[in-house]
Amino acid sequence: MYPTKIINDPIYGFIKINNPFILKLIDHPYFQRLKRIKQLGLAEFVYPGAHHTRFHHALGAMHLMDQALNNLQAKGYPISDEEREAAEIAILLHDIGHGPFSHVLEYTLLENVHHEAISQLLMATLNKHFDGKLDLAIQMFSDKYHRPFFHQLISSQLDVDRLDYLSRDSFYTGVREGFIGSERLLSMLDLVNERLVLEEKGIYSIENFLMARRLMYWQVYLHKTAIAAESMLIQILRRAKYLINSGVQLDCSTPLFTFLSKIYTWEEFSTRESLLVAFTDLDDHDVWAAIKSWKSAEDIILKNLCQQFLTRKLFTCKLGSQPIPRTKKLEIEQMIQKTLGISADEVGYFVVDGSTSNAAYIQGDNTIKMVDKQGQVVELLEASDLPTIQALSKIVKKYYFCCPKSVYLQGELR
């Protein structure tokens, strides 16, 4: 018997859960694992307060889904108890497929596998366990339900997922520019032909929402120190994977060893129950424990990376509108080879470059629609005369270059 639960959330106050089946899902080990997956990966290297988890976020998003459905019902749109439960389940489980450190290692432990595909696989597994009680939730999650606004609330450019993580991440990092008034935005949601639209008077709230998203990306999600920390962590696991596959014995948990010892295809992962079980046993703690052990490894590359990572002696990261000159990169690579006594093939563990982009609003099929008082529906950019929204729709691309700070500084002084 599951009584009503009241959760004290720092963002919304009290979150009330009185659905017995949803409480069962929250208590399931697959969902409880999210308590051990940090929402912002390695952002704590920049913002010490960023210790909240995917568990917090999922509960918050479910709360906002409940608010959104209440507002739509108040406007006269019929929503059955079964639909409400399914929508809340879908958003509750939308991130259940995240691996350690959320997005940081998404393509490191499992190559070319997006966390949403794993979420859907885990939802299907839970559906079998609960005798088909997640059928409708899976339809909504997969955008196969005949009322598309449910999927839009789960995944779109104005979904409850984004509304929660922007405010939550803003709160825990202390970056106040990311906080948004989700209650006002949700109160202005409407439906036209079973699709989400926003009332015309919400145009300024949308501008604030998109601006907050842009600022959070550059100040938090794509902060250069976070990029440096993430690059180091990826190189640590890449080196560990190479050593293990070369026959070197490295201490780590069984679930982590499973994914470091072999590269699995999606077909293997989705059909072998043992791999799914191993994945659901894997969390941030497995990786941290391994790094603490590997700091004493015999391999100089793995040892160096782990020691530097644990003491926050991170790579320096340079962000710019152009890639670093090739001559500069070669100079730094040669200095690293000389300093550490490693080969040209191994220097790639200490030099990481690439690009990242940020688009607060993307034009295309999945755009935000506005409805005026006459019932006419227009796309956001057509409805707005604000130059800010026009600017936010442009993709900004930046190039990054990461390497040991001491080596980079030596190159600067020459």
VEXDREN-2710 file (C-alpha; in Angstrom, 1 decimal):
% VEXDREN-2710
k/r/px/py/pz
1/MET/0.0/0.0/0.0
2/TYR/1.5/3.3/-1.1
3/PRO/0.2/6.4/0.8
4/THR/0.4/9.9/-0.6
5/LYS/3.9/11.3/-0.7
6/ILE/4.8/14.9/-0.2
7/ILE/8.3/16.0/-1.4
8/ASN/9.8/19.3/-0.3
9/ASP/11.5/20.6/-3.4
10/PRO/13.8/23.7/-3.2
11/ILE/12.4/25.0/-6.6
12/TYR/8.6/24.5/-6.3
13/GLY/8.0/23.9/-2.6
14/PHE/5.8/20.9/-2.0
15/ILE/5.4/18.3/-4.7
16/LYS/2.5/16.0/-4.0
17/ILE/2.4/12.5/-5.4
18/ASN/-0.8/10.4/-4.8
19/ASN/-0.6/7.9/-7.7
20/PRO/0.3/4.5/-6.3
21/PHE/1.7/3.2/-9.5
22/ILE/4.0/6.2/-10.0
23/LEU/5.2/5.8/-6.5
24/LYS/6.1/2.2/-7.4
25/LEU/8.1/3.4/-10.4
26/ILE/9.9/5.9/-8.2
27/ASP/10.9/3.2/-5.8
28/HIS/12.1/0.9/-8.6
29/PRO/15.9/0.4/-8.7
30/TYR/16.1/1.8/-12.3
31/PHE/14.7/5.1/-11.1
32/GLN/16.5/5.1/-7.7
33/ARG/19.8/4.9/-9.7
34/LEU/19.2/8.5/-10.9
35/LYS/20.1/9.6/-7.3
36/ARG/23.7/8.6/-8.2
37/ILE/23.8/10.4/-11.6
38/LYS/24.5/14.1/-11.3
39/GLN/22.4/16.4/-13.4
40/LEU/25.3/18.6/-14.6
41/GLY/28.1/16.1/-14.9
42/LEU/31.3/18.0/-14.0
43/ALA/29.9/21.5/-13.6
44/GLU/30.8/21.3/-9.9
45/PHE/34.4/22.0/-11.0
46/VAL/33.1/25.4/-11.8
47/TYR/30.0/25.8/-9.6
48/PRO/30.5/24.0/-6.2
49/GLY/26.8/23.9/-5.6
50/ALA/26.0/21.9/-8.7
51/HIS/25.4/18.6/-6.9
52/HIS/21.8/17.9/-7.8
53/THR/20.9/14.7/-9.6
54/ARG/18.7/13.4/-12.4
55/PHE/16.4/12.1/-9.7
56/HIS/15.7/15.7/-8.6
57/HIS/15.1/16.8/-12.2
58/ALA/12.8/14.0/-13.1
59/LEU/10.5/14.7/-10.1
60/GLY/10.5/18.4/-10.9
61/ALA/9.6/17.8/-14.5
62/MET/6.8/15.5/-13.5
63/HIS/5.5/18.3/-11.2
64/LEU/5.5/20.7/-14.1
65/MET/3.7/18.2/-16.3
66/ASP/0.9/18.0/-13.7
67/GLN/0.7/21.8/-13.6
68/ALA/0.6/22.0/-17.4
69/LEU/-2.3/19.5/-17.6
70/ASN/-4.2/21.2/-14.9
71/ASN/-4.0/24.5/-16.8
72/LEU/-5.2/22.8/-20.0
73/GLN/-8.0/21.1/-18.2
74/ALA/-9.0/24.5/-16.7
75/LYS/-9.4/25.8/-20.3
76/GLY/-11.8/23.1/-21.1
77/TYR/-9.7/20.5/-22.8
78/PRO/-10.5/16.9/-21.8
79/ILE/-7.7/14.9/-20.2
80/SER/-8.5/11.5/-18.8
81/ASP/-7.0/10.1/-15.6
82/GLU/-5.2/7.5/-17.8
83/GLU/-3.7/10.2/-20.0
84/ARG/-2.5/12.2/-17.1
85/GLU/-0.9/9.1/-15.5
86/ALA/0.8/8.2/-18.8
87/ALA/2.1/11.7/-19.4
88/GLU/3.5/11.9/-15.9
89/ILE/5.1/8.5/-16.2
90/ALA/6.7/9.4/-19.6
91/ILE/8.3/12.6/-18.3
92/LEU/9.3/10.9/-15.0
93/LEU/11.2/8.3/-17.0
94/HIS/12.5/10.4/-19.8
95/ASP/16.1/10.5/-18.4
96/ILE/16.2/7.0/-17.0
97/GLY/18.7/6.0/-19.7
98/HIS/21.4/8.4/-18.7
99/GLY/24.7/6.9/-17.8
100/PRO/27.4/8.2/-15.4
101/PHE/27.9/12.0/-15.5
102/SER/24.8/12.4/-17.7
103/HIS/25.8/13.8/-21.2
104/VAL/29.6/13.7/-20.6
105/LEU/30.0/10.0/-21.2
106/GLU/27.0/9.4/-23.4
107/TYR/29.1/8.2/-26.4
108/THR/32.1/7.0/-24.4
109/LEU/30.9/3.8/-22.7
110/LEU/28.4/3.0/-25.4
111/GLU/29.3/4.4/-28.8
112/ASN/26.7/6.0/-31.0
113/VAL/23.9/5.3/-28.6
114/HIS/21.8/8.2/-27.4
115/HIS/20.4/8.2/-23.8
116/GLU/16.8/8.5/-25.2
117/ALA/17.1/5.2/-26.9
118/ILE/18.3/3.6/-23.6
119/SER/15.4/5.3/-21.8
120/GLN/12.9/3.8/-24.2
121/LEU/14.5/0.4/-23.8
122/LEU/14.3/0.6/-20.0
123/MET/10.7/1.8/-20.3
124/ALA/9.9/-1.2/-22.4
125/THR/11.6/-3.5/-19.8
126/LEU/9.5/-1.9/-17.0
127/ASN/6.4/-2.3/-19.2
128/LYS/6.9/-6.0/-19.3
129/HIS/7.6/-6.2/-15.6
130/PHE/4.3/-4.2/-14.9
131/ASP/2.2/-6.1/-17.4
132/GLY/1.8/-3.4/-20.0
133/LYS/0.9/-0.5/-17.6
134/LEU/3.4/1.7/-19.5
135/ASP/1.9/1.2/-22.9
136/LEU/0.3/4.6/-23.2
137/ALA/3.3/6.4/-21.6
138/ILE/5.6/4.8/-24.3
139/GLN/3.2/5.9/-27.0
140/MET/3.4/9.5/-25.8
141/PHE/7.2/9.3/-25.3
142/SER/7.6/8.0/-28.9
143/ASP/5.2/10.5/-30.4
144/LYS/2.8/7.8/-31.5
145/TYR/-0.2/8.9/-29.5
146/HIS/-3.0/10.5/-31.5
147/ARG/-2.9/13.7/-29.3
148/PRO/0.5/15.1/-30.1
149/PHE/0.5/17.8/-27.5
150/PHE/1.4/15.2/-24.9
151/HIS/4.7/14.4/-26.7
152/GLN/5.3/18.1/-27.1
153/LEU/5.1/18.6/-23.3
154/ILE/7.7/15.8/-23.0
155/SER/10.0/16.8/-25.8
156/SER/9.9/20.0/-27.8
157/GLN/11.4/23.5/-27.8
158/LEU/9.0/24.4/-25.0
159/ASP/8.7/21.3/-22.9
160/VAL/8.5/20.8/-19.2
161/ASP/11.9/19.1/-19.3
162/ARG/13.6/22.4/-20.3
163/LEU/11.4/24.4/-18.0
164/ASP/12.6/22.4/-15.0
165/TYR/16.3/22.0/-15.8
166/LEU/16.8/25.7/-16.6
167/SER/15.4/26.8/-13.2
168/ARG/16.9/23.9/-11.3
169/ASP/20.4/24.3/-12.8
170/SER/20.2/28.1/-12.3
171/PHE/19.3/27.5/-8.6
172/TYR/22.1/25.1/-7.8
173/THR/24.8/26.8/-9.8
174/GLY/23.8/30.3/-8.6
175/VAL/23.6/31.6/-12.1
176/ARG/20.5/33.7/-11.6
177/GLU/20.2/34.6/-15.3
178/GLY/18.9/31.1/-16.0
179/PHE/15.9/31.3/-13.8
180/ILE/12.6/31.4/-15.6
181/GLY/9.0/31.9/-14.5
182/SER/7.6/28.5/-15.5
183/GLU/4.2/29.1/-13.9
184/ARG/3.5/32.0/-16.2
185/LEU/4.6/30.1/-19.3
186/LEU/2.5/27.0/-18.4
187/SER/-0.5/29.2/-17.7
188/MET/-0.4/30.5/-21.2
189/LEU/-0.3/27.2/-23.0
190/ASP/-3.2/26.4/-25.3
191/LEU/-4.2/23.9/-27.9
192/VAL/-5.1/24.2/-31.6
193/ASN/-5.9/20.9/-33.4
194/GLU/-4.4/19.0/-30.4
195/ARG/-1.0/20.8/-30.8
196/LEU/0.6/23.1/-28.2
197/VAL/0.5/26.8/-28.8
198/LEU/1.3/29.8/-26.6
199/GLU/-1.1/32.7/-26.2
200/GLU/0.1/35.9/-27.9
201/LYS/0.6/37.7/-24.6
202/GLY/3.3/35.2/-23.7
203/ILE/5.7/36.6/-26.3
204/TYR/7.9/38.4/-23.7
205/SER/8.0/35.4/-21.4
206/ILE/9.3/33.3/-24.4
207/GLU/12.0/35.9/-25.0
208/ASN/13.1/35.6/-21.4
209/PHE/13.0/31.8/-21.6
210/LEU/15.1/31.6/-24.8
211/MET/17.6/34.2/-23.4
212/ALA/17.9/32.2/-20.2
213/ARG/18.7/29.1/-22.2
214/ARG/21.3/30.9/-24.3
215/LEU/23.0/32.3/-21.2
216/MET/22.9/28.9/-19.3
217/TYR/24.6/27.2/-22.2
218/TRP/27.6/29.5/-22.4
219/GLN/27.9/30.1/-18.6
220/VAL/27.2/26.6/-17.4
221/TYR/26.8/23.8/-19.9
222/LEU/29.5/24.9/-22.3
223/HIS/31.7/26.7/-19.7
224/LYS/35.4/26.3/-20.8
225/THR/36.4/24.8/-17.4
226/ALA/33.6/22.2/-17.7
227/ILE/34.7/21.4/-21.2
228/ALA/38.3/20.9/-19.9
229/ALA/37.1/18.6/-17.1
230/GLU/34.9/16.6/-19.4
231/SER/37.7/16.2/-21.9
232/MET/40.0/14.9/-19.2
233/LEU/37.4/12.4/-18.0
234/ILE/36.8/11.1/-21.5
235/GLN/40.6/10.7/-22.0
236/ILE/40.9/8.8/-18.7
237/LEU/38.2/6.3/-19.8
238/ARG/39.6/6.1/-23.3
239/ARG/43.0/5.2/-21.9
240/ALA/41.6/2.7/-19.4
241/LYS/39.6/1.1/-22.2
242/TYR/42.8/0.8/-24.3
243/LEU/44.8/-0.8/-21.5
244/ILE/42.1/-3.3/-20.5
245/ASN/41.8/-4.4/-24.1
246/SER/45.6/-4.7/-24.2
247/GLY/45.5/-7.2/-21.4
248/VAL/46.4/-4.8/-18.5
249/GLN/44.7/-5.5/-15.2
250/LEU/42.9/-2.4/-13.9
251/ASP/40.7/-2.2/-10.7
252/CYS/37.2/-1.1/-11.3
253/SER/33.6/-2.3/-10.7
254/THR/32.1/-5.2/-12.7
255/PRO/29.6/-3.0/-14.5
256/LEU/32.3/-0.5/-15.5
257/PHE/34.6/-3.3/-16.6
258/THR/31.8/-4.7/-18.8
259/PHE/31.7/-1.5/-20.9
260/LEU/35.4/-0.8/-20.9
261/SER/36.4/-4.3/-22.0
262/LYS/34.4/-4.3/-25.2
263/ILE/32.6/-2.1/-27.6
264/TYR/29.0/-3.2/-28.0
265/THR/26.6/-2.5/-30.9
266/TRP/23.1/-1.3/-30.2
267/GLU/21.8/-4.7/-31.4
268/GLU/23.9/-6.4/-28.8
269/PHE/23.0/-4.0/-26.0
270/SER/19.3/-4.0/-26.8
271/THR/19.0/-7.8/-27.0
272/ARG/21.3/-9.0/-24.2
273/GLU/19.7/-8.7/-20.8
274/SER/23.0/-9.0/-19.0
275/LEU/24.2/-5.8/-20.6
276/LEU/21.1/-3.9/-19.6
277/VAL/21.5/-5.2/-16.1
278/ALA/25.1/-4.0/-16.0
279/PHE/24.1/-0.6/-17.3
280/THR/21.5/-0.2/-14.6
281/ASP/24.2/-1.0/-12.0
282/LEU/26.5/1.8/-13.4
283/ASP/26.6/5.3/-11.9
284/ASP/28.9/8.2/-11.1
285/HIS/30.4/6.4/-8.1
286/ASP/31.8/3.5/-10.2
287/VAL/33.8/6.0/-12.3
288/TRP/35.0/8.0/-9.3
289/ALA/36.1/4.9/-7.4
290/ALA/38.0/3.7/-10.5
291/ILE/39.8/7.0/-11.0
292/LYS/40.9/7.0/-7.3
293/SER/42.3/3.5/-7.9
294/TRP/43.9/4.3/-11.2
295/LYS/45.9/7.3/-9.8
296/SER/48.4/4.7/-8.7
297/ALA/48.4/2.8/-12.0
298/GLU/51.7/1.8/-13.6
299/ASP/50.8/3.3/-16.9
300/ILE/52.2/6.9/-16.9
301/ILE/49.4/8.3/-19.0
302/LEU/46.5/7.0/-17.0
303/LYS/48.3/7.8/-13.7
304/ASN/49.0/11.3/-14.7
305/LEU/45.5/12.1/-16.0
306/CYS/43.8/10.6/-12.9
307/GLN/46.1/12.5/-10.4
308/GLN/45.6/15.8/-12.2
309/PHE/41.8/15.2/-12.4
310/LEU/41.4/14.4/-8.7
311/THR/43.4/17.4/-7.6
312/ARG/41.6/19.7/-10.1
313/LYS/44.7/20.4/-12.1
314/LEU/42.6/20.5/-15.2
315/PHE/43.5/21.1/-18.8
316/THR/43.5/24.7/-19.9
317/CYS/40.7/25.3/-22.4
318/LYS/40.7/28.0/-25.0
319/LEU/37.4/28.9/-26.7
320/GLY/37.4/31.0/-29.9
321/SER/35.6/31.7/-33.2
322/GLN/38.5/30.0/-35.1
323/PRO/40.4/26.7/-34.5
324/ILE/43.8/27.0/-32.9
325/PRO/46.6/27.3/-35.6
326/ARG/48.0/24.0/-36.7
327/THR/51.6/25.2/-36.0
328/LYS/50.6/26.0/-32.4
329/LYS/49.0/22.6/-31.9
330/LEU/52.1/20.8/-33.2
331/GLU/54.4/22.9/-30.9
332/ILE/52.3/21.9/-27.9
333/GLU/52.2/18.3/-28.9
334/GLN/56.0/18.2/-29.2
335/MET/56.4/19.8/-25.8
336/ILE/54.0/17.2/-24.2
337/GLN/55.9/14.4/-25.8
338/LYS/59.2/15.7/-24.4
339/THR/57.8/16.5/-20.9
340/LEU/56.1/13.2/-20.3
341/GLY/58.3/10.9/-22.5
342/ILE/55.4/9.6/-24.5
343/SER/55.0/8.8/-28.2
344/ALA/53.3/10.8/-30.9
345/ASP/50.4/8.3/-30.9
346/GLU/49.9/8.8/-27.2
347/VAL/50.0/12.6/-27.1
348/GLY/46.3/12.6/-28.2
349/TYR/45.4/11.9/-24.6
350/PHE/46.6/15.3/-23.6
351/VAL/45.5/17.4/-26.6
352/VAL/41.8/17.6/-27.3
353/ASP/40.2/19.9/-29.8
354/GLY/36.8/20.3/-31.4
355/SER/33.9/22.6/-31.7
356/THR/30.6/23.2/-29.9
357/SER/27.6/25.2/-30.8
358/ASN/24.6/26.8/-29.1
359/ALA/21.2/27.6/-30.6
360/ALA/18.7/28.8/-28.1
361/TYR/15.9/28.4/-30.7
362/ILE/16.0/26.2/-33.8
363/GLN/13.8/26.9/-36.8
364/GLY/12.2/23.9/-38.5
365/ASP/9.4/21.4/-37.9
366/ASN/9.5/21.6/-34.1
367/THR/9.0/25.4/-33.7
368/ILE/7.1/27.3/-31.0
369/LYS/3.7/28.4/-32.3
370/MET/1.7/31.4/-31.0
371/VAL/-2.0/32.0/-31.3
372/ASP/-3.6/35.5/-31.4
373/LYS/-7.0/36.6/-30.1
374/GLN/-8.6/35.8/-33.5
375/GLY/-7.3/32.2/-33.3
376/GLN/-4.7/32.6/-36.0
377/VAL/-1.6/30.4/-35.4
378/VAL/1.8/31.7/-36.4
379/GLU/5.4/30.6/-35.9
380/LEU/7.3/32.4/-33.1
381/LEU/9.6/34.4/-35.4
382/GLU/6.6/35.6/-37.4
383/ALA/4.7/36.6/-34.3
384/SER/7.6/38.5/-32.8
385/ASP/9.0/41.9/-33.8
386/LEU/11.7/41.5/-31.1
387/PRO/15.3/41.5/-32.6
388/THR/16.4/39.4/-29.6
389/ILE/14.4/36.3/-30.7
390/GLN/15.7/36.7/-34.2
391/ALA/19.2/36.7/-32.9
392/LEU/18.7/33.8/-30.6
393/SER/17.6/31.7/-33.6
394/LYS/21.2/31.9/-35.0
395/ILE/23.6/29.1/-34.3
396/VAL/26.8/30.2/-32.5
397/LYS/29.7/28.0/-33.1
398/LYS/32.9/28.0/-31.0
399/TYR/36.1/26.0/-31.3
400/TYR/37.9/24.7/-28.2
401/PHE/41.4/23.5/-27.6
402/CYS/42.4/21.7/-24.3
403/CYS/45.8/20.7/-23.1
404/PRO/47.9/20.7/-19.9
405/LYS/48.0/24.3/-18.6
406/SER/51.8/24.3/-17.9
407/VAL/52.6/23.3/-21.4
408/TYR/50.3/25.8/-23.0
409/LEU/51.8/28.6/-20.9
410/GLN/55.3/27.6/-21.9
411/GLY/54.2/27.9/-25.5
412/GLU/52.7/31.3/-24.9
413/LEU/56.0/32.6/-23.4
414/ARG/58.0/31.6/-26.4
END
